[in-house]
Amino acid sequence: MLRPTAADFASEEARVFQARAYIHLWPDLDFETVLRTLRERSASLVPIKPRFHPDVAPFLSRLPDEFAISERQRKIAELNAFRPPVPEE
């Protein structure tokens, strides 16, 4: 464990410690590449509030739970941007 609490895994300081640990265990890895990857993982976990289009919100609100936690926030952002086509009739 690199931080006092497990909930602190995604802070910048924790990610730097994690990158140093990776480099210590696998010296052939590049520190900046590992740190960038860890930062991208942290960014993918930042909560995004669902703001779905009202016409399809009941349906879309069920979809994020079908995705892995690592993909859920990105999928919510995609679904927030979705706008149903205008009916032609």
C-alpha positions, 0 to 999 in steps of 0.5 A: 500500500502506497498511501494511508488509505485505499481511497486515495489511489487516484490522487496525483501524489499517489499516482507518482508513488505508483509510477515509481513503484512500477519503475522499481519493479520493472526497470525497463519501463519509462517513468513518464509513460507509466505516469501518463497511463496512470493519470489517464486511468484516474481521468477515466474514473472522474464521475460525470453526472448523467444529463441524458436527453429527456425523450430517451432518459429512461432508456439511457439511464439503464445502459451505464450499468452494463459497462465495466466501471473503467468504461462507465464514465466515458460511456455516460459522457457519450450518452449525454451527447446523444440526441435522438433524431427528429421524427419525420412524421 
